[in-house]
Amino acid sequence: MRFVIVGSGRVGLRTARILQEEGHEVTVIENDAEKADRARSEGFFVVEGDGAGEEVFEQADPESADAVGALTGDLNVNFAACMLGKHYGCRTVMRIDEDYRGDIYHKFADDVDEVVYPERLGAAGAKTALLGGNFSVIADLTAALQLTTLTVPDESPIVGRRVTSIDLPEDVRIYAHGRAHERMTIPLPQTTVEGGDKLAVIAEREAVPEARRLLQGDGAAASES
């Protein structure tokens, strides 16, 4: 998958690193020359300029991007970048600081796909949100989380159900789906599970066995990544 990260500060650069390490293509937009040079030194393609500006944003080739992560420390820049991303059909993830009032949060949350708090989620949470996870009920992401890929057997109780309708514990989330021998992507609302499908799951380590049981059925062998 391909991502555009606006802002290469602490959260933005760490998120970009995680995505790159997992084999994704990442373009960084950064207004600060020193930070831009640091991102380049780590092998990222960098567009230098204001990510809220349309001319600068277009240099990141948003038409070929799957998602935009607006992760600067400036809420206005983040929102503008997300709106530009929406224009090109990208999934949008916006950073917001915890000290903003609740009404401000809801105002912006209604217009973007996901809002992340760096103080709470950090770079791992932003990366997972870009991949399609929904962490509205998870207060903190810690080292206890495990990423697992499961293959759905034909006898699984979830075969024939939409991904979005599967009942899972609060500490388990499906963030990607793929047919057999196909690349995994963000599941669409109408995506229906078939036997042989693959599901990428993020869960507390203690919840992984229960997640396997719910998704694969009792006694099914798990395939873990």
Protein Blocks (a to p, Z undefined) as FASTA:
>chain_A
ZZddehjafklmmmmmmmmmnopacddddfblklmmmmmmnopacdeddfkbmklmmmno
pmlpfbdcdfbfbfklmmmmmmmmmmnopacdddddfkbcfklmmmmmmmmmbdcdfkln
ommlmmmmmnopacklbmbdcfkbccddddddfklckgoiafklpccdfkbccfbdcdeh
iacddddfklccdehiacdddddfklmmmmmmmmnoghiacddZZ
